[in-house]
Amino acid sequence: MTVEDSWLRIENWLCEYAPAAYRSLPLAADSAAVRAAERQCGLVVPKDLVASLRRHDGSGEGLLPGNHRLSGAAEIARDYEWWIGSEQRDIPDELRYWRSSWLPLSGNGADSSLFVEMAPGEERGRIGEHTHGDGGRFDDLPQYNSLSALLSWAAQALSDGSATDVLDSVLTRDEQGFPDWEDADAEQDGTSVIWDMAALEKRYGQL
C-alpha cells in the first residue's frame, strides 16, 4: 500500500472502532513546517515521511503496535536536537548514543523510540529502534524496510487486532478510547479486544 492508502485504512478503522483516537489525529503539516524541520536537523526528510506528515502531522496515542505515536514535523526537529545534544558533538559518530544520521520518527512514552536511517548506503530509509540504555538497532523484518512498509503493516495489525509477528501483543482500548497494545497474555486475563473480525472482513475482505 502507498502511504495514503495505509492512512485511509487506518483512518477508517479508527473512525469506526476508536473514534476518540480518530478525533485526535493532527491536521496535515504544511510544506513550510517540513522544510523547517529539515533545516534544523540538516537532513532531507524522506518522501514517505513527507507524505505521512502531509496527511497528519504526527498521530494520536497507540497508533503503532508497541504503543508508538508518530511525531510531527516540529517534534522530529526538537527531538533530533535533544538526542544529538552538545555533549555528543565531540564524540565520533559511530560511538554516539544517537547518531547524526538517525531521524526521530516516534516514541512510546516509555523507553523505546523509532528512527529512520538517513546515512547513504543500503540501510538508508530503514526503520530502527532505539531503546533507553541499549542504543539503536535494526531488526531484519520487512515492516521496518521503510515508513511506507511500517504504516502498511500497522494498518493490517489494527485490522487483525494483533501484532504477533513482531510483538506478542493484542489490541485493546484504554479508558479514553484510544488503541492500547497489551501483552497477549492479557487476553487470557479477560481483557476485551475491540475488533470484530466478521465486520472487518465484510469491510476489507478476507484477511
C-alpha positions as CSV (number, residue, x, y, z in Angstrom):
1,M,0.0,0.0,0.0
2,T,1.0,3.6,-0.5
3,V,1.3,5.9,2.5
4,E,-2.0,7.4,1.5
5,D,-3.7,4.0,1.2
6,S,-2.4,3.0,4.6
7,W,-3.6,6.2,6.2
8,L,-7.0,5.8,4.7
9,R,-7.4,2.3,6.0
10,I,-6.1,3.4,9.5
11,E,-8.5,6.4,9.5
12,N,-11.5,4.2,8.6
13,W,-10.6,1.8,11.3
14,L,-10.2,4.4,13.9
15,C,-13.4,6.2,12.9
16,E,-15.4,3.0,13.5
17,Y,-13.6,1.3,16.4
18,A,-11.7,4.1,18.2
19,P,-13.4,7.4,17.5
20,A,-11.6,9.3,20.3
21,A,-8.3,8.4,18.6
22,Y,-9.7,9.3,15.2
23,R,-10.7,12.8,16.5
24,S,-7.2,13.2,18.0
25,L,-5.4,12.8,14.7
26,P,-3.4,16.0,13.9
27,L,-4.1,18.1,10.8
28,A,-1.6,17.9,7.9
29,A,1.8,19.6,8.2
30,D,2.4,22.2,5.5
31,S,5.5,22.4,3.4
32,A,7.0,25.2,5.5
33,A,6.9,23.0,8.6
34,V,8.6,20.2,6.8
35,R,11.3,22.5,5.4
36,A,11.9,24.0,8.9
37,A,12.4,20.5,10.3
38,E,14.9,19.7,7.5
39,R,16.9,22.9,8.2
40,Q,17.0,22.2,12.0
41,C,18.2,18.6,11.5
42,G,20.3,19.2,8.5
43,L,18.7,16.2,6.8
44,V,16.3,15.8,3.9
45,V,13.1,14.2,5.1
46,P,12.4,11.0,3.1
47,K,9.5,11.1,0.7
48,D,7.3,8.6,2.5
49,L,7.7,10.6,5.8
50,V,6.8,13.8,3.9
51,A,3.7,12.0,2.5
52,S,2.7,10.9,6.0
53,L,3.3,14.4,7.5
54,R,1.3,16.0,4.7
55,R,-1.6,13.6,5.7
56,H,-1.2,14.0,9.5
57,D,1.4,15.9,11.4
58,G,2.1,13.0,13.7
59,S,-0.6,10.7,15.2
60,G,-2.6,10.0,18.2
61,E,-1.6,7.7,21.0
62,G,-1.1,4.0,20.4
63,L,-1.4,4.1,16.7
64,L,1.5,1.7,16.1
65,P,2.0,-1.6,17.8
66,G,4.2,-1.1,20.7
67,N,2.1,1.9,21.6
68,H,4.2,4.2,19.5
69,R,2.9,7.6,18.5
70,L,4.2,9.2,15.3
71,S,5.9,12.5,15.8
72,G,5.0,15.7,14.0
73,A,7.5,17.8,12.0
74,A,8.4,20.2,14.8
75,E,8.6,17.4,17.3
76,I,11.0,15.5,15.0
77,A,13.3,18.5,14.8
78,R,13.1,19.1,18.6
79,D,13.8,15.5,19.4
80,Y,16.7,15.3,17.0
81,E,18.4,18.3,18.6
82,W,17.8,16.8,22.0
83,W,19.2,13.4,21.1
84,I,22.3,14.8,19.5
85,G,23.0,17.2,22.4
86,S,26.0,19.3,22.8
87,E,27.6,16.6,25.0
88,Q,27.9,14.3,22.0
89,R,29.3,16.7,19.4
90,D,32.9,15.8,20.1
91,I,32.3,12.1,20.1
92,P,32.9,10.1,16.9
93,D,29.5,9.4,15.2
94,E,29.8,5.6,15.4
95,L,30.2,5.8,19.2
96,R,27.3,8.2,19.9
97,Y,24.3,7.1,21.8
98,W,22.3,8.7,19.0
99,R,23.9,9.0,15.6
100,S,23.6,12.2,13.5
101,S,22.0,10.2,10.6
102,W,19.1,8.9,12.7
103,L,15.9,11.0,12.1
104,P,13.4,10.6,15.0
105,L,10.1,9.0,14.0
106,S,8.1,8.0,17.0
107,G,8.1,7.3,20.7
108,N,6.0,5.2,23.1
109,G,6.3,7.4,26.2
110,A,8.4,4.8,27.9
111,D,11.9,3.6,26.9
112,S,11.6,3.0,23.2
113,S,11.6,5.1,20.1
114,L,11.8,4.6,16.3
115,F,14.0,6.4,13.9
116,V,14.8,6.5,10.1
117,E,18.3,5.9,9.0
118,M,19.4,8.7,6.7
119,A,23.0,7.8,6.0
120,P,23.9,6.9,2.4
121,G,24.0,3.1,1.7
122,E,21.9,0.0,1.9
123,E,20.3,0.9,5.2
124,R,19.1,4.4,4.1
125,G,15.3,4.7,4.7
126,R,15.1,1.7,7.1
127,I,13.4,2.0,10.4
128,G,15.5,1.3,13.5
129,E,14.6,1.1,17.2
130,H,16.3,3.0,20.0
131,T,16.0,1.7,23.5
132,H,17.0,3.6,26.6
133,G,20.2,2.1,27.9
134,D,20.9,0.0,24.9
135,G,21.1,2.4,22.0
136,G,19.9,1.8,18.4
137,R,19.5,-1.4,16.4
138,F,18.0,-2.6,13.2
139,D,15.7,-5.7,13.1
140,D,15.7,-7.7,9.9
141,L,11.9,-7.5,9.4
142,P,10.1,-6.4,6.3
143,Q,7.9,-3.9,8.0
144,Y,11.0,-1.9,9.0
145,N,12.2,-1.5,5.4
146,S,10.6,1.9,5.3
147,L,8.0,4.1,6.9
148,S,5.7,3.1,4.0
149,A,6.1,-0.5,4.9
150,L,5.6,0.2,8.6
151,L,2.3,2.1,8.0
152,S,1.1,-0.7,5.8
153,W,1.9,-3.3,8.5
154,A,0.3,-1.1,11.2
155,A,-2.9,-0.8,9.1
156,Q,-3.0,-4.6,8.8
157,A,-2.2,-5.1,12.5
158,L,-5.1,-2.8,13.5
159,S,-7.4,-4.8,11.3
160,D,-6.1,-8.2,12.7
161,G,-6.2,-6.9,16.3
162,S,-2.7,-8.4,16.9
163,A,0.9,-8.0,16.1
164,T,2.2,-11.4,16.9
165,D,4.7,-11.5,14.1
166,V,6.8,-8.9,15.9
167,L,5.3,-8.2,19.3
168,D,3.4,-10.8,21.2
169,S,0.6,-8.3,21.7
170,V,-3.1,-7.8,21.2
171,L,-5.1,-4.7,20.6
172,T,-7.3,-3.4,23.5
173,R,-8.8,0.0,24.3
174,D,-7.8,2.3,27.2
175,E,-10.2,4.3,29.4
176,Q,-10.1,7.2,27.0
177,G,-11.0,5.1,24.0
178,F,-7.5,5.0,22.4
179,P,-5.9,1.9,21.0
180,D,-3.7,0.2,23.6
181,W,-1.4,-2.7,22.6
182,E,-1.0,-5.2,25.5
183,D,0.8,-8.4,26.1
184,A,-1.0,-11.3,24.5
185,D,-1.4,-12.9,27.9
186,A,-3.7,-10.1,28.9
187,E,-6.4,-11.6,26.7
188,Q,-6.3,-14.7,28.9
189,D,-7.0,-12.4,31.9
190,G,-10.3,-11.3,30.4
191,T,-9.1,-8.1,28.7
192,S,-11.6,-7.3,26.0
193,V,-10.4,-6.7,22.4
194,I,-12.1,-4.1,20.3
195,W,-12.3,-5.6,16.9
196,D,-15.0,-7.7,15.2
197,M,-13.4,-10.0,12.6
198,A,-16.7,-10.6,10.8
199,A,-17.3,-6.9,10.5
200,L,-13.7,-6.3,9.4
201,E,-13.8,-9.0,6.7
202,K,-17.0,-7.5,5.4
203,R,-15.4,-4.1,5.2
204,Y,-11.9,-5.0,4.0
205,G,-12.3,-8.5,2.5
206,Q,-10.8,-11.8,3.7
207,L,-7.7,-11.0,5.9
